[in-house]
Amino acid sequence: MNENLFTPFTIPMMLGIPITTLIIMFPTMLFPTPNQLINNRMITIQQWLTKLTSKQLMNTHNPKGQTWSLMFISLFLFITFTNLLGMLPHSFTPTAQLSMNLGMAIPLWAGTVVMGFRNKTKISLAHLLPLGTPTFLIPMLVMIETISLFIQPLALAVRLTANITAGHLLLHLIGSATLALVNISLFTALITFTILTLLTILEFAVALIQAYVFTLLVSLYLQDNT
Amino acid sequence: MASVIPRKEEKLLDVKIGELPSWILTQDFTPNGIAGAFQRGYYQYYNKYVSVKKGSFTGLSTVLAAYMLFNYCCSYKEFEHEWPRKYH
């Protein structure tokens, strides 16, 4: 029982070779390129959804920030579909690995910060001090704001990892509890099964929400710095 | 029985089992060749089941079911001792 809990999170291997890259590239197979004016149903639905989310995400940015729209939409679609595919039984979720989320969060956050420092140096430095602080608090507050700036990529990555990992773990635990309870007391097993159903619905929602939150926060960091 | 079209252009599902070894020998195993085979396979499935006039959810769900089966096979070793049994 102790070792089995975390085996869904181990790197998937096929004949001793890790196939993580193939699994990360699998969602791209589900997005064919539209090559006509009026496409088949799958592409039409995807195009409609993409337009909807891109308008929602990018309408608060100025034209300079909107140059990042391709980046944000691909990020959002990638995280959403990787999380949703991870809800299938026995599948591997790449976004449950901290290494991958750090690899996504740190470059994006660093990009927004560097862009802010290069283009609007004074304003970026001014962000480190909230308006209207008493004079004697200034040194400490600048330090605190710097620390909170550097925590942003860590928080982005750990938030996504922890949410997905915790959700999957809970599902595994409650599922095995339901199975174990069936022989002992059927009524308790039914209650546990109801909890399992509710949790599954929650997990689907979390998969979508986490992608949205990740992208939204990066876009907020961009807005600060554009 | 020899087939009518040249051996190299025959699709895998049309090859008869007895002719399979000779079909494998005519295939191109360079990286370019393998990439081309995957591309052809993808578009064969896509054009037959997804990009049709009244495509339905079946085209996508078959792919997801195959993905699930693939993951089941890859992680079989890890859960084969978790099956409901009297003594573990």
HADDOCK unambig.tbl for C-alpha pairs under 7 A between the chains (distance, minus, plus):
assign (segid A and resid 13 and name CA) (segid B and resid 74 and name CA) 6.75 0.50 0.50
assign (segid A and resid 14 and name CA) (segid B and resid 74 and name CA) 6.02 0.50 0.50
assign (segid A and resid 40 and name CA) (segid B and resid 51 and name CA) 5.11 0.50 0.50
assign (segid A and resid 40 and name CA) (segid B and resid 52 and name CA) 6.41 0.50 0.50
assign (segid A and resid 40 and name CA) (segid B and resid 53 and name CA) 6.42 0.50 0.50
assign (segid A and resid 41 and name CA) (segid B and resid 55 and name CA) 6.33 0.50 0.50
assign (segid A and resid 88 and name CA) (segid B and resid 68 and name CA) 6.74 0.50 0.50
assign (segid A and resid 89 and name CA) (segid B and resid 68 and name CA) 6.69 0.50 0.50
assign (segid A and resid 90 and name CA) (segid B and resid 68 and name CA) 6.69 0.50 0.50
assign (segid A and resid 90 and name CA) (segid B and resid 71 and name CA) 5.79 0.50 0.50
assign (segid A and resid 90 and name CA) (segid B and resid 72 and name CA) 5.78 0.50 0.50
assign (segid A and resid 91 and name CA) (segid B and resid 68 and name CA) 6.47 0.50 0.50
assign (segid A and resid 91 and name CA) (segid B and resid 71 and name CA) 5.60 0.50 0.50
